[in-house]
């Protein structure tokens, strides 16, 4: 509803005309909600960028550069519990040379860790849910094929390939680091 329609509806002597101040508050709330939604999208993009930076650095230099909190956050900590399906999906996609379908991911897990899916009534639904969540987190990128089939690729794969420069990666690494003024001690 635009401003003129709202004011006509709120004009004195019309039904709801005594609620002009309420409509004004609703309009302000709507504007604020729109601004907050835009800010959230920007923050989500920044989080993705920082996560991909950290994952890329850990992939290149090993998990030793990450502290315990980051290892937990990225599910990379060696624990005594059995790794989950999400971690198995991540590993398959990280190691894949091309995008994988949900069926490919499911078959890969069945080959490498069949016990993970043994108690799932609908393993494909589980895989689709996990891939959707990883796409939402920005860890994987989803693609639609010509016939409508979906496939996924590890999002950091493209950036990781860029880092493998002939000079040992130092120049590419400087471009990759999107977090300014972070000392190595801060990461550790």
KEKE-3310 file (N, C-alpha, C; in steps of 0.2 Angstrom, whole numbers, plus 5000, padded with zeros to 4 digits):
npx = (5004:5003:5009:4999:4987:4986:4985:4972:4964:4965:4959:4950:4934:4932:4931:4942:4949:4954:4965:4977:4990:4994:4995:5006:5016:5017:5022:5034:5040:5040:5049:5061:5062:5065:5077:5085:5084:5092:5104:5106:5108:5120:5129:5128:5135:5147:5151:5152:5162:5173:5173:5176:5189:5195:5194:5200:5213:5216:5215:5226:5237:5235:5226:5232:5234:5222:5213:5205:5192:5189:5191:5181:5170:5171:5169:5181:5188:5197:5189:5183:5171:5160:5162:5150:5136:5136:5149:5155:5148:5154:5168:5168:5163:5174:5184:5180:5182:5173:5157:5144:5130:5116:5113:5126:5133:5127:5129:5143:5145:5139:5148:5160:5157:5146:5139:5135:5123:5115:5104:5095:5079:5075:5088:5092:5084:5089:5102:5099:5094:5105:5114:5107:5107:5121:5123:5116:5124:5134:5145:5144:5141:5126:5120:5110:5106:5104:5093:5086:5091:5100:5116:5131:5145:5160:5162:5173:5182:5185:5192:5202:5209:5214:5224:5234:5247:5261:5272:5272:5261:5261:5258:5245:5239:5240:5230:5219:5217:5205:5202:5207:5221:5225:5234:5245:5245:5232:5224:5229)
npy = (4994:5011:5027:5038:5030:5025:5036:5041:5031:5033:5045:5057:5053:5043:5025:5018:5030:5036:5031:5036:5039:5026:5020:5028:5024:5010:5012:5017:5006:4997:5003:5002:4988:4984:4991:4984:4971:4972:4975:4964:4955:4960:4958:4944:4941:4945:4937:4925:4927:4929:4916:4908:4913:4909:4895:4892:4896:4886:4875:4876:4878:4869:4863:4867:4880:4885:4889:4881:4885:4889:4877:4869:4877:4875:4862:4854:4848:4835:4823:4811:4806:4799:4805:4816:4816:4828:4833:4822:4825:4838:4834:4826:4835:4844:4837:4834:4835:4841:4848:4840:4829:4827:4813:4808:4812:4805:4792:4792:4794:4782:4773:4776:4778:4769:4767:4779:4783:4772:4772:4780:4783:4789:4793:4801:4812:4817:4820:4830:4840:4843:4848:4859:4867:4869:4876:4887:4892:4896:4888:4879:4879:4879:4872:4873:4861:4857:4849:4852:4846:4846:4851:4852:4861:4863:4879:4886:4880:4886:4898:4892:4885:4897:4901:4892:4897:4898:4905:4900:4904:4915:4928:4926:4923:4934:4942:4934:4935:4943:4949:4963:4969:4958:4949:4935:4929:4932:4924:4911)
npz = (5000:4995:5001:4998:4997:5009:5017:5012:5017:5030:5032:5042:5047:5039:5038:5050:5050:5062:5065:5060:5065:5069:5056:5052:5060:5056:5043:5046:5053:5043:5034:5042:5044:5030:5029:5039:5034:5022:5028:5035:5024:5018:5029:5030:5018:5021:5031:5025:5016:5025:5032:5021:5018:5030:5029:5017:5020:5030:5023:5015:5023:5034:5048:5060:5061:5066:5080:5094:5095:5082:5075:5080:5076:5062:5061:5061:5070:5077:5085:5097:5094:5081:5064:5056:5044:5038:5038:5030:5018:5016:5014:5003:4993:4994:4989:4976:4959:4950:4949:4960:4960:4971:4972:4968:4979:4989:4985:4986:5000:5004:4999:5006:5020:5025:5036:5041:5034:5037:5046:5041:5035:5023:5014:5003:5005:5017:5012:5003:5011:5019:5009:5005:5016:5017:5006:5009:5020:5012:5009:4999:4982:4972:4957:4942:4930:4912:4911:4922:4933:4949:4955:4965:4971:4980:4987:4990:4981:4969:4973:4980:4970:4963:4972:4971:4964:4953:4960:4972:4979:4987:4982:4977:4988:4996:4989:4992:5006:5014:5026:5034:5042:5051:5062:5062:5075:5080:5073:5077)
capx = (5000:5008:5007:4993:4982:4986:4982:4965:4961:4966:4957:4945:4927:4932:4933:4950:4952:4956:4972:4982:4996:4996:4998:5012:5021:5018:5026:5041:5042:5041:5055:5066:5062:5068:5084:5088:5085:5097:5110:5108:5111:5127:5132:5129:5140:5154:5152:5154:5169:5178:5173:5180:5196:5198:5194:5205:5220:5217:5216:5233:5242:5234:5222:5236:5234:5216:5212:5200:5185:5188:5191:5174:5165:5171:5169:5187:5192:5198:5186:5182:5164:5160:5161:5143:5135:5138:5156:5156:5147:5159:5174:5167:5163:5180:5189:5178:5185:5168:5150:5141:5123:5114:5114:5133:5136:5124:5133:5150:5145:5138:5155:5166:5155:5139:5135:5132:5116:5111:5098:5090:5074:5076:5095:5092:5081:5095:5108:5097:5094:5112:5117:5104:5110:5128:5123:5114:5130:5139:5150:5144:5137:5122:5119:5105:5108:5100:5087:5083:5095:5104:5122:5134:5152:5163:5162:5180:5186:5188:5197:5208:5213:5217:5229:5240:5251:5268:5277:5271:5255:5261:5255:5238:5237:5238:5223:5214:5215:5200:5202:5212:5225:5224:5240:5245:5244:5225:5221:5231)
capy = (5000:5017:5032:5041:5026:5024:5042:5041:5026:5035:5051:5057:5052:5036:5019:5018:5037:5038:5027:5039:5038:5019:5019:5031:5019:5004:5013:5018:5000:4994:5005:5000:4981:4984:4992:4978:4965:4974:4975:4956:4952:4962:4954:4937:4940:4946:4931:4920:4929:4928:4909:4905:4914:4904:4888:4892:4896:4880:4870:4877:4878:4864:4865:4869:4887:4887:4888:4876:4887:4889:4870:4867:4880:4872:4854:4851:4846:4828:4821:4804:4804:4798:4811:4816:4816:4835:4833:4818:4829:4843:4831:4824:4841:4847:4833:4833:4840:4844:4848:4833:4829:4824:4806:4807:4813:4800:4786:4793:4792:4775:4769:4778:4777:4767:4767:4786:4783:4766:4772:4785:4780:4793:4796:4806:4818:4820:4824:4837:4845:4845:4852:4865:4871:4871:4882:4893:4894:4898:4883:4876:4883:4875:4873:4869:4858:4859:4846:4854:4842:4851:4849:4856:4862:4867:4886:4888:4877:4891:4902:4887:4885:4903:4901:4888:4900:4896:4908:4897:4906:4921:4934:4925:4923:4941:4944:4930:4937:4948:4952:4967:4970:4952:4946:4927:4928:4933:4918:4905)
capz = (5000:4995:5006:4997:4998:5017:5020:5011:5021:5037:5033:5047:5044:5035:5043:5051:5050:5068:5065:5056:5069:5068:5049:5051:5064:5052:5038:5049:5054:5036:5031:5046:5042:5024:5030:5042:5029:5018:5032:5036:5018:5018:5035:5028:5013:5024:5035:5020:5014:5031:5032:5015:5019:5035:5027:5012:5024:5034:5018:5012:5028:5039:5053:5065:5061:5069:5087:5096:5094:5075:5073:5082:5072:5055:5062:5058:5076:5078:5091:5098:5091:5074:5060:5054:5037:5035:5037:5025:5012:5015:5012:4996:4989:4994:4985:4970:4954:4947:4954:4961:4961:4977:4971:4968:4986:4993:4983:4989:5007:5005:4998:5011:5027:5024:5043:5042:5032:5038:5050:5038:5031:5016:5014:4999:5008:5021:5008:5000:5017:5021:5004:5005:5022:5016:5001:5013:5023:5008:5009:4993:4977:4969:4950:4939:4924:4907:4912:4929:4939:4953:4957:4970:4971:4986:4985:4990:4976:4964:4976:4981:4963:4962:4977:4969:4960:4952:4964:4979:4981:4991:4978:4977:4995:4998:4986:4995:5012:5014:5033:5034:5049:5055:5063:5063:5082:5081:5070:5081)
cpx = (5005:5005:5001:4987:4981:4983:4974:4961:4960:4963:4951:4938:4927:4933:4940:4953:4955:4963:4977:4989:4998:4998:5005:5018:5022:5022:5033:5044:5044:5048:5061:5067:5066:5075:5088:5089:5091:5104:5112:5111:5118:5131:5133:5134:5147:5156:5155:5161:5174:5178:5177:5187:5199:5199:5199:5212:5221:5218:5223:5238:5241:5230:5226:5236:5227:5216:5206:5193:5184:5187:5183:5169:5165:5171:5175:5191:5192:5195:5185:5176:5165:5159:5154:5143:5137:5145:5158:5154:5152:5166:5173:5167:5170:5185:5186:5181:5180:5162:5147:5134:5122:5115:5122:5136:5133:5128:5140:5150:5143:5144:5160:5164:5148:5135:5132:5124:5112:5105:5093:5085:5074:5083:5095:5089:5086:5100:5105:5096:5100:5115:5114:5106:5117:5128:5120:5119:5135:5145:5150:5140:5133:5121:5113:5107:5103:5093:5084:5087:5099:5111:5126:5141:5154:5164:5169:5185:5189:5193:5203:5212:5217:5224:5235:5244:5258:5273:5276:5265:5255:5257:5247:5235:5236:5232:5218:5212:5211:5199:5208:5215:5224:5231:5240:5243:5236:5222:5223:5227)
cpy = (5006:5022:5036:5037:5025:5030:5043:5036:5028:5042:5052:5057:5046:5031:5018:5025:5039:5035:5030:5038:5031:5018:5022:5026:5013:5006:5014:5011:4996:4996:5002:4992:4980:4985:4987:4972:4966:4973:4968:4953:4954:4958:4947:4936:4941:4940:4926:4921:4927:4920:4906:4907:4910:4897:4887:4892:4889:4874:4870:4875:4873:4867:4867:4877:4890:4885:4883:4878:4887:4882:4867:4870:4877:4865:4851:4848:4838:4826:4813:4801:4803:4804:4811:4816:4823:4835:4828:4822:4834:4840:4829:4829:4844:4844:4832:4838:4843:4844:4841:4834:4826:4816:4804:4807:4807:4793:4786:4791:4785:4770:4770:4776:4775:4767:4774:4786:4777:4767:4778:4782:4783:4796:4801:4813:4821:4823:4830:4842:4848:4850:4859:4870:4873:4876:4888:4896:4897:4894:4880:4880:4878:4877:4870:4867:4859:4855:4847:4850:4847:4847:4854:4856:4865:4874:4888:4885:4882:4895:4898:4886:4891:4904:4897:4891:4897:4899:4905:4899:4912:4927:4933:4925:4930:4944:4940:4933:4943:4951:4956:4967:4964:4949:4938:4925:4928:4926:4912:4905)
cpz = (5000:5000:5005:4999:5006:5020:5018:5015:5028:5038:5038:5043:5040:5040:5044:5051:5056:5069:5061:5059:5068:5061:5049:5055:5060:5046:5040:5050:5048:5033:5035:5044:5035:5025:5034:5038:5024:5021:5033:5030:5017:5023:5033:5022:5016:5028:5030:5017:5019:5032:5027:5016:5024:5033:5021:5015:5027:5029:5015:5017:5034:5045:5059:5066:5065:5076:5088:5094:5086:5072:5075:5077:5065:5055:5059:5064:5076:5085:5091:5095:5083:5070:5057:5046:5034:5034:5031:5018:5011:5012:5005:4991:4988:4989:4978:4965:4950:4951:4954:4962:4968:4977:4971:4975:4990:4992:4986:4996:5008:5004:5003:5018:5027:5031:5044:5040:5033:5042:5047:5034:5024:5016:5009:5001:5013:5018:5005:5005:5018:5015:5003:5010:5020:5010:5005:5017:5019:5007:5002:4988:4973:4961:4947:4932:4919:4908:4919:4935:4942:4954:4961:4970:4977:4984:4985:4985:4971:4967:4978:4975:4962:4966:4975:4963:4959:4957:4971:4982:4986:4988:4978:4984:4998:4995:4990:5002:5012:5021:5034:5042:5053:5056:5064:5070:5083:5078:5074:5088)
residu = (UNK:UNK:UNK:UNK:UNK:UNK:UNK:UNK:UNK:UNK:UNK:UNK:UNK:UNK:UNK:UNK:UNK:UNK:UNK:UNK:UNK:UNK:UNK:UNK:UNK:UNK:UNK:UNK:UNK:UNK:UNK:UNK:UNK:UNK:UNK:UNK:UNK:UNK:UNK:UNK:UNK:UNK:UNK:UNK:UNK:UNK:UNK:UNK:UNK:UNK:UNK:UNK:UNK:UNK:UNK:UNK:UNK:UNK:UNK:UNK:UNK:UNK:UNK:UNK:UNK:UNK:UNK:UNK:UNK:UNK:UNK:UNK:UNK:UNK:UNK:UNK:UNK:UNK:UNK:UNK:UNK:UNK:UNK:UNK:UNK:UNK:UNK:UNK:UNK:UNK:UNK:UNK:UNK:UNK:UNK:UNK:UNK:UNK:UNK:UNK:UNK:UNK:UNK:UNK:UNK:UNK:UNK:UNK:UNK:UNK:UNK:UNK:UNK:UNK:UNK:UNK:UNK:UNK:UNK:UNK:UNK:UNK:UNK:UNK:UNK:UNK:UNK:UNK:UNK:UNK:UNK:UNK:UNK:UNK:UNK:UNK:UNK:UNK:UNK:UNK:UNK:UNK:UNK:UNK:UNK:UNK:UNK:UNK:UNK:UNK:UNK:UNK:UNK:UNK:UNK:UNK:UNK:UNK:UNK:UNK:UNK:UNK:UNK:UNK:UNK:UNK:UNK:UNK:UNK:UNK:UNK:UNK:UNK:UNK:UNK:UNK:UNK:UNK:UNK:UNK:UNK:UNK:UNK:UNK:UNK:UNK:UNK:UNK)
# end
